[in-house]
């Protein structure tokens, strides 16, 4: 039997109904499981080694199948290739050219979908005969002479018609977990026909992880009209399978819905959520509870004047080494679809926001590359080493975290990208160990304006304690010796469906009682210290954060109303955070500026030092010895160290300059 007949037998035996169904739905291709083709070993083996020859034969065999809808013109798209055909991008070599393989990678860049000429129709100017020329190169191929025996014209032919198809180029890169400690390999992949539909375009946009099956081909390099001996390797895709789960791809069955509602009505659901997040990490109950609310999220609203109020909750974890920040961040990012984990140290190039690069060869001009914040739209991004990320990205994060958009104006591209993304960030103190007596902005390299974007902040400290250390040690041993006993109470798959169901179906509104409770808490905290020179315990930002947290608590119950109990849970977390990071031991009061600006106690010291400088200037002249400033400050209860730090800060701000060693002068 010929290869055509063998393929006809294969499709008639295994795929006749699928072909009928595809024709009825108007599809242009049909998915084929390679494992079934293995029952025809001669075809399977040759397809892997000579796909360019066998794929047209397979397509012809499909067209020979009789259906009620006429002759099927379907492209066979093969999936589930054998394991030996899965090749790492960095391992692609000349021996793979012309072979049928599968690669796994993340889309880094993508062109727009553009029409491409498949067949060009030329007309002979002499005899007016029309000739079809199949286009197989990147440049237009013209006929050399007229194929009419009586004519034989040689010269310029007129292009009178074209047959088009849609095409797109993607640049794929090895995933970070595959390319650990290496530069990830890259390859350009060519998509055409139904692989460029709007649905496939969305699934193949930058940031998505794909498993692509296709033919490896060489691409000639032309330089100044001459072909180089070194070639580029590209891939022509035959089948594409997204490996990331999308929100709209989660299938919630009636049984799942029943189980979700049972969970939501469980009085201990909040404890179960805590026990389902990173169970291998001991403790951190308040942190895990806040993370659970972050996954559910608040409700996004638009005010009457067009102001958009975000619903996503931003969390920041600041802590000593070995407190489990990295593990928690990685595990939480895997719970929901499109969630990503990045490290501040490893963010380069396109980074967290967006970038514009030029690629004339494949993409055709300037190309917009989406960063992680855009890729995680309507999901969550976990950013470890947040304090060590690029300063330009930190500046761009202000807009991304507040208005949840990213504006780009580079080269010929001016765009505003959506980034409705919840941020879960982790940071380390500059000196590794957190100093409770110093404000947070002095201990981490994050601008105060960016710190204020976080709804709630937590401090993770590693303090010696016999009872706590014993529990941690026991838990670590249990994880190592009996890992099956340390499992999440709610399985990850059910957790994912639970969160998706709540996000889709719940938009809780504040009840009058809940709103009054939030108002009372805010006014109570604001009224704790009424002296204008004293500290401020809470600002309107925290009030907005409390509303979002309360809405998330209500979503856990699948409720459309925010009850007083929901607000109380949110307030409890906020108070825990305020006492951790905003308690000023020098005044014995809560001071919000300890995390979002200059603390009140530090501001009072600065004010006193400035008064001392003014007094000394009147006494001894414009040039003032620093030692004199420290001596006067000590008499007023300020340590020499604090006074010296204030002088250094004033010099950095340009309010003082050093005339000579040990002497300063005011600038204004």
C-alpha positions in Angstrom: 0.0 0.0 0.0 1.1 3.5 -0.7 1.6 6.1 2.0 -1.5 7.9 0.8 -3.6 4.7 1.1 -2.1 4.0 4.6 -3.1 7.5 5.7 -6.6 7.1 4.3 -6.9 3.8 6.2 -5.7 5.6 9.4 -8.2 8.5 9.1 -11.1 6.3 8.2 -10.4 4.0 11.2 -9.8 6.6 13.9 -11.0 10.1 12.8 -13.9 9.8 10.4 -16.4 11.2 13.0 -14.0 14.0 14.0 -13.6 15.0 10.4 -17.4 15.1 10.0 -17.7 17.2 13.1 -14.9 19.6 12.0 -16.6 20.1 8.6 -20.0 20.8 10.3 -18.4 23.4 12.5 -16.5 25.0 9.6 -13.0 24.3 11.1 -9.9 24.5 9.0 -7.9 21.9 10.8 -8.2 18.7 12.9 -6.1 17.6 15.9 -4.4 14.2 15.5 -3.0 12.2 18.4 0.4 10.9 17.4 0.0 8.0 19.9 -2.7 6.6 17.6 -0.5 7.0 14.5 2.0 4.8 16.3 -0.2 1.9 15.3 1.0 2.6 11.8 4.8 2.5 12.6 5.9 3.2 9.0 3.9 6.4 8.8 4.8 7.5 12.4 8.6 7.0 11.9 8.7 8.8 8.5 6.6 11.7 9.8 9.2 12.4 12.5 12.1 12.4 10.0 10.5 13.7 6.8 7.5 15.8 7.8 7.7 18.1 4.8 7.0 15.2 2.5 4.4 13.4 4.7 2.2 16.3 5.8 0.9 17.1 2.3 0.1 13.4 1.8 -1.8 13.3 5.1 -3.8 16.4 4.1 -4.6 14.8 0.7 -5.7 11.6 2.5 -8.2 13.6 4.6 -9.6 15.3 1.5 -10.3 11.8 0.1 -12.5 10.9 3.0 -16.2 11.0 2.0 -18.4 13.2 4.2 -21.9 14.6 4.1 -20.4 18.1 3.8 -18.4 17.4 0.7 -14.6 17.2 0.3 -12.9 18.0 3.6 -10.0 20.5 3.3 -8.5 20.1 6.8 -4.9 20.6 7.9 -3.8 17.7 10.2 -2.2 19.1 13.4 -0.3 16.4 15.3 0.1 16.5 19.1 1.5 14.2 21.8 4.7 13.4 20.0 7.0 10.8 21.7 9.3 11.9 24.5 12.5 11.7 22.4 11.0 14.4 20.0 10.8 16.9 22.9 13.9 19.1 22.3 15.2 21.9 24.4 15.4 25.2 22.4 19.1 25.6 23.3 19.9 22.1 22.1 18.6 22.6 18.5 21.3 21.8 16.0 21.7 21.3 12.2 20.8 17.6 12.7 17.2 18.7 13.6 16.6 20.7 10.4 13.8 19.1 8.5 12.6 17.0 11.5 9.3 17.0 13.3 9.8 18.0 17.0 8.2 19.6 20.0 9.5 22.5 22.0 8.4 24.1 25.3 8.8 27.8 25.8 7.5 31.2 26.9 6.4 33.8 24.2 8.7 36.8 24.6 7.7 38.7 21.5 5.0 38.5 18.9 4.2 40.3 15.7 0.8 41.4 14.5 -1.2 39.0 12.3 -0.5 40.0 8.7 -1.6 38.6 5.4 0.9 36.8 3.3 0.9 35.7 -0.3 0.5 31.9 -0.8 0.0 31.9 -4.6 0.8 34.9 -6.9 -1.0 35.0 -10.2 1.0 36.6 -13.1 -0.1 37.5 -16.6 2.0 37.3 -19.7 2.0 40.7 -21.5 2.4 38.9 -24.8 -0.2 36.1 -24.9 -2.2 37.2 -21.7 -2.0 33.7 -20.2 -2.3 33.6 -16.4 0.2 31.6 -14.4 0.0 30.5 -10.7 3.3 30.7 -8.9 3.5 29.1 -5.4 5.4 31.3 -3.0 7.9 29.4 -0.8 10.4 32.2 -0.1 10.2 35.4 1.9 10.6 37.5 -1.2 8.2 37.4 -4.2 9.0 34.7 -6.7 8.3 35.7 -10.3 8.1 33.5 -13.4 11.2 33.5 -15.7 9.4 32.8 -18.9 5.9 32.1 -20.2 5.0 28.4 -20.0 2.9 28.6 -23.2 4.9 26.7 -25.8 3.7 29.0 -28.6 4.7 32.1 -26.7 7.9 31.5 -24.6 8.0 35.2 -23.6 10.9 36.2 -21.3 10.8 39.5 -19.4 8.6 41.3 -16.9 5.3 39.7 -15.9 2.3 41.6 -14.4 1.0 40.6 -11.0 -2.7 40.4 -11.5 -4.0 38.5 -8.4 -3.0 36.9 -5.2 -4.2 34.1 -2.8 -3.5 35.1 0.8 -3.3 33.5 4.2 -2.7 35.0 7.6 0.7 34.6 9.3 2.5 35.6 12.5 6.0 35.4 14.0 6.7 34.6 17.6 9.9 34.6 19.5 9.9 31.8 22.1 12.3 31.4 25.0 13.0 28.6 27.4 11.1 28.8 30.7 13.1 30.0 33.7 12.7 26.7 35.5 14.2 24.9 32.6 17.1 27.3 32.0 18.2 27.8 35.6 21.6 29.5 35.8 21.9 29.6 32.1 21.1 32.1 29.3 17.7 30.7 28.0 17.7 29.6 24.3 15.5 31.5 21.8 13.9 30.6 18.5 11.6 32.3 16.1 8.4 30.4 15.3 6.2 30.9 12.2 2.4 30.6 12.6 -0.1 30.5 9.8 -3.8 29.9 8.9 -6.0 28.9 11.8 -3.1 29.2 14.3 -3.6 33.0 14.0 -7.3 33.2 14.9 -8.3 35.8 17.5 -8.6 33.1 20.1 -5.2 31.6 19.3 -3.7 35.1 19.1 -4.7 35.8 22.6 -3.4 32.5 23.9 -0.1 33.1 22.1 0.5 36.7 23.2 3.8 37.5 25.1 4.0 35.9 28.5 2.1 32.7 27.6 3.8 29.4 27.9 3.3 27.1 24.9 4.1 23.6 23.7 4.7 23.8 20.0 5.0 21.0 17.5 6.4 21.7 14.1 9.1 21.4 11.5 12.6 22.9 12.1 13.8 24.8 9.0 16.8 26.8 8.1 16.6 30.5 7.1 19.1 32.1 4.8 20.9 35.2 5.8 21.3 37.8 3.1 23.9 40.6 3.6 24.3 43.2 0.9 22.7 41.0 -1.7 24.8 37.9 -0.9 23.9 34.8 1.1 26.0 34.1 4.1 27.2 30.5 4.9 25.7 30.7 8.4 22.0 30.1 8.6 19.3 30.9 11.1 17.1 28.1 12.6 13.4 28.7 12.7 10.4 26.6 13.3 7.1 26.3 11.3 4.4 25.4 13.8 2.0 22.6 13.1 0.3 22.3 16.5 0.2 24.7 19.5 -0.9 23.8 23.0 -1.0 26.4 25.8 0.4 24.9 29.0 -0.8 27.8 31.3 -4.4 27.4 32.5 -6.5 30.5 31.7 -9.4 31.7 33.9 -11.9 31.0 31.1 -10.5 27.5 30.6 -11.4 26.4 34.2 -14.3 24.0 33.9 -16.5 24.0 37.0 -18.9 21.1 37.0 -22.1 21.0 39.0 -20.3 18.7 41.5 -17.5 21.3 41.8 -20.1 24.1 42.4 -21.7 22.0 45.1 -18.3 21.4 46.8 -17.4 25.1 46.6 -20.7 26.2 48.2 -20.1 23.6 51.0 -16.6 25.1 51.6 -18.0 28.7 51.6 -20.6 27.8 54.2 -18.1 26.1 56.5 -17.6 28.2 59.7 -13.9 27.2 59.7 -13.3 28.1 56.0 -10.8 30.9 56.9 -8.7 28.5 58.9 -8.8 26.0 56.0 -7.6 28.6 53.6 -4.7 29.4 55.8 -3.8 25.7 56.1 -4.0 25.4 52.3 -1.4 28.1 51.5 2.2 26.8 51.7 1.5 24.1 54.3 5.2 23.2 54.2 6.0 26.6 55.8 5.3 26.7 59.5 3.3 29.6 61.0 2.8 32.9 59.3 -1.0 32.6 59.8 -1.8 36.3 59.5 0.3 36.6 56.4 -1.3 33.5 54.8 -4.7 34.8 55.7 -4.0 38.1 53.9 -2.6 36.2 50.9 -5.9 34.2 50.7 -7.9 37.5 50.6 -5.5 38.8 48.0 -6.2 35.8 45.8 -10.0 36.4 46.0 -9.5 40.2 45.6 -11.9 43.1 46.2 -14.3 44.6 43.8 -13.2 47.0 41.0 -15.5 50.0 40.7 -15.8 53.1 38.6 -17.0 56.4 40.2 -19.5 58.7 38.5 -16.7 61.0 37.4 -14.8 58.2 35.7 -12.3 57.6 38.6 -11.5 53.9 38.7 -11.1 52.3 42.2 -9.0 49.2 42.0 -10.1 45.9 43.6 -6.7 44.2 43.6 -4.9 44.0 46.9 -1.2 44.6 47.1 0.9 43.0 49.9 4.5 43.5 51.0 6.5 41.1 53.1 9.7 42.5 54.7 11.8 40.1 56.7 14.9 38.5 57.9 16.6 35.8 55.8 15.3 32.2 56.2 11.8 33.2 57.1 10.2 31.5 54.1 9.4 34.6 51.9 10.6 33.1 48.6 8.9 29.7 49.1 5.6 31.4 50.0 5.8 33.8 47.0 6.5 30.9 44.6 3.7 28.7 46.0 1.1 31.5 46.0 1.9 32.5 42.4 1.1 28.9 41.2 -2.4 28.8 42.8 -4.2 31.0 40.3 -4.1 31.1 36.4 -1.6 33.5 34.8 0.1 33.9 38.2 3.9 34.5 37.8 6.9 34.6 40.0 9.9 36.9 39.2 12.9 37.9 41.1 14.0 41.6 41.4 17.6 40.6 40.7 16.6 38.7 37.5 14.3 41.3 35.9 16.1 42.7 32.9 15.2 44.1 29.5 11.4 44.2 29.2 11.3 43.9 33.0 8.1 44.2 34.9 6.4 46.8 32.8 6.9 47.1 29.0 9.6 47.8 26.4 10.0 48.6 22.8 12.5 46.9 20.6 13.3 47.0 16.9 13.1 43.8 14.7 13.0 44.4 11.0 13.8 40.8 10.0 11.0 38.9 11.6 8.5 41.3 13.2 8.7 44.2 10.8 9.8 47.3 12.7 9.3 48.4 16.2 7.8 45.7 18.5 6.1 46.2 21.9 7.3 43.6 24.4 4.9 43.1 27.4 6.5 42.8 30.8 5.4 40.6 33.7 2.8 43.1 35.1 0.9 43.1 31.7 1.3 39.3 31.3 -0.4 38.8 34.7 -3.3 41.0 33.8 -6.3 40.0 36.1 -4.1 37.7 38.1 -1.2 38.0 40.6 2.5 38.6 40.3 4.9 37.6 43.1 8.0 39.7 43.0 10.9 38.5 45.2 13.8 40.8 46.0 11.5 43.8 45.3 14.1 46.2 46.8 16.8 45.0 44.3 14.8 45.5 41.1 15.9 48.0 38.5 15.2 51.6 39.5 13.5 52.4 36.2 11.1 49.6 36.8 10.4 50.8 40.3 9.4 54.2 38.9 7.1 52.6 36.4 5.6 50.5 39.2 4.0 53.6 40.6 1.5 53.8 37.8 1.1 50.0 37.5 0.1 49.6 41.1 -2.1 52.7 41.5 -4.0 53.2 38.2 -3.2 49.7 37.1 -2.1 50.7 33.6 1.3 51.0 32.0 2.0 53.8 29.6 4.6 53.4 26.9 5.8 56.2 24.5 8.9 54.9 22.7 10.0 55.1 19.1 6.8 55.0 17.0 4.7 53.2 19.6 2.5 55.1 22.0 0.3 52.8 24.0 -1.4 52.3 27.4 -1.4 48.6 28.5 -3.8 47.2 31.1 -2.2 45.7 34.2 -5.0 44.9 36.7 -2.5 42.8 38.7 -2.3 42.1 42.4 1.3 42.5 43.6 2.8 40.2 46.3 6.3 41.5 47.0 9.1 40.4 49.2 12.0 42.5 50.4 15.1 42.2 52.7 16.5 44.9 55.0 19.7 46.4 53.9 21.7 44.9 56.8 19.8 41.6 56.5 18.2 41.9 60.0 15.3 44.2 60.6 15.9 47.0 63.2 12.6 47.7 65.0 13.9 51.1 66.2 14.4 52.5 62.7 11.7 53.4 60.1 11.1 51.1 57.2 12.2 53.5 54.4 15.6 53.7 56.0 16.1 49.9 55.9 15.0 48.9 52.4 15.7 50.5 49.0 12.1 51.2 48.0 10.8 54.7 47.5 8.3 55.9 50.2 5.8 56.7 47.4 5.9 53.1 46.2 5.7 51.7 49.8 2.4 53.7 50.2 0.9 51.7 47.3 0.8 48.5 49.3 -2.5 48.0 51.1 -0.9 46.0 53.9 2.7 45.2 55.0 4.0 42.4 57.1 7.2 41.9 59.0 8.7 38.4 59.2 11.4 38.3 61.9 13.7 35.4 63.0 13.9 35.8 66.8 15.3 33.0 69.0 12.5 31.4 71.0 12.7 27.9 72.4 9.0 27.1 72.0 8.8 28.5 68.5 12.1 27.0 67.4 11.0 23.6 68.6 7.8 23.7 66.6 9.7 24.9 63.4 12.3 22.1 63.8 9.6 19.5 64.3 7.7 20.8 61.3 10.8 20.7 59.0 11.5 17.1 60.1 7.9 16.1 59.4 8.0 17.7 55.9 11.2 15.8 55.2 10.3 12.4 56.7 6.5 12.3 56.0 5.7 14.8 53.2 2.4 13.1 52.5 1.1 14.2 55.9 1.8 17.9 55.1 -0.8 18.5 52.4 -3.1 21.5 51.8 -6.5 21.1 53.4 -8.1 22.3 50.1 -6.4 20.7 47.1 -4.8 23.3 44.7 -7.2 22.4 41.8 -10.3 22.9 44.0 -8.7 26.1 45.5 -8.3 27.4 41.9 -11.9 26.7 41.0 -13.1 28.1 44.3 -11.3 31.4 43.7 -12.5 31.6 40.1 -16.1 30.9 41.1 -16.0 33.7 43.7 -14.4 36.1 41.3 -17.0 35.4 38.6 -20.1 35.4 40.7 -19.5 37.8 43.7 -19.4 41.5 43.8 -20.1 42.3 47.5 -21.5 45.6 48.5 -21.0 47.3 51.9 -23.9 47.1 54.3 -24.7 50.3 56.3 -23.6 48.5 59.4 -20.3 47.5 57.8 -19.7 50.9 56.4 -20.3 52.5 59.9 -17.8 50.0 61.4 -15.1 51.0 58.9 -15.9 54.7 59.5 -15.7 54.3 63.3 -12.3 52.5 63.1 -10.9 55.2 60.8 -12.1 58.1 63.0 -10.9 56.3 66.1 -7.4 55.8 64.7 -7.2 59.4 63.4 -8.3 60.8 66.7 -5.7 58.9 68.8 -3.2 61.7 68.6 -4.6 65.2 67.9 -1.5 67.3 68.3 -0.5 68.5 64.8 3.2 67.9 65.7 2.4 64.3 66.8 2.1 61.1 64.7 -0.7 60.1 62.3 -1.9 56.5 63.0 -3.7 55.9 59.7 -4.5 57.6 56.3 -7.2 57.3 53.7 -5.0 54.8 51.8 -5.4 52.3 54.7 -9.1 53.0 54.7 -9.4 52.1 51.0 -7.3 49.0 51.7 -9.7 48.0 54.5 -12.6 48.2 52.1 -10.8 45.9 49.6 -9.9 43.4 52.3 -13.5 43.4 53.7 -14.9 42.7 50.2 -12.4 39.8 49.8 -13.5 38.4 53.1 -17.1 38.5 51.9 -16.1 36.8 48.7 -14.8 33.8 50.6 -18.3 33.3 51.9 -19.7 33.8 48.3 -21.7 36.6 49.8 -23.0 39.7 47.9 -23.0 41.7 51.2 -20.1 42.8 53.3 -21.1 42.1 56.9 -19.7 43.6 60.1 -17.9 40.3 60.8 -16.0 40.7 57.5 -14.9 44.2 58.4 -13.7 43.0 61.8 -11.5 40.3 60.2 -10.0 43.0 57.9 -9.4 45.4 60.8 -7.7 42.7 62.8 -5.2 42.1 60.0 -4.7 45.9 59.6 -4.0 46.3 63.3 -1.6 43.4 63.3 0.3 45.1 60.4 0.3 48.5 62.0 1.7 47.2 65.3 4.4 45.3 63.5 5.8 48.1 61.4 4.3 51.4 62.5 4.8 51.3 66.3 7.3 54.0 67.3 8.9 52.8 70.5 10.3 56.3 71.2 6.8 57.8 71.5 4.8 54.7 72.3 2.4 55.5 69.5 1.4 54.1 66.0 3.0 56.3 63.3 2.0 55.6 59.7 5.0 57.6 58.5 7.4 55.0 59.8 6.5 53.0 56.6 5.4 55.7 54.2 7.7 58.6 54.8 9.7 60.3 57.5 8.5 59.2 60.9 7.2 61.9 63.3 10.0 61.3 65.8 12.6 61.7 63.0 10.8 64.8 61.7 10.9 66.3 65.2 14.7 65.7 65.4 15.2 67.3 61.9 13.1 70.3 63.0 15.2 70.6 66.3 18.5 70.4 64.4 17.4 73.1 61.9 16.5 75.4 64.9 20.0 74.7 66.4 21.7 75.6 63.1 19.7 78.9 62.9 20.7 79.7 66.5 24.4 78.9 65.9 24.4 81.0 62.7 23.3 84.0 64.7 26.0 83.4 67.3 29.1 82.3 65.4 28.4 83.1 61.8 27.5 81.3 58.6 30.2 78.6 58.9 29.1 76.2 61.7 31.2 73.4 63.1 29.3 70.0 63.0 30.6 69.2 66.5 28.9 72.3 67.9 25.6 71.1 66.3 26.0 67.7 67.9 26.8 69.3 71.3 23.7 71.5 71.2 21.6 68.6 70.1 22.8 66.4 73.0 21.7 69.1 75.4 18.2 68.9 73.9 18.0 65.1 74.3 19.2 64.1 70.8 22.0 61.6 70.4 25.1 62.6 68.5 24.5 59.8 66.1 21.0 61.0 65.2 22.2 64.6 64.9 25.0 63.5 62.6 22.6 61.5 60.4 20.3 64.6 60.1 23.3 66.8 59.0 24.2 64.2 56.4 20.7 64.0 55.2 20.5 67.8 54.9 23.7 67.8 52.9 22.2 65.2 50.5 19.1 67.3 50.1 21.1 70.4 49.3 20.1 72.4 52.3 23.6 72.4 53.8 27.0 72.2 52.1 30.4 71.4 53.6 32.6 74.4 53.5 35.6 72.5 54.8 36.1 69.3 56.8 33.8 69.4 59.9 32.1 72.8 59.0 28.8 73.3 57.2 26.9 76.3 55.9 23.2 76.8 55.0 22.2 77.2 51.4 18.7 78.4 52.0 
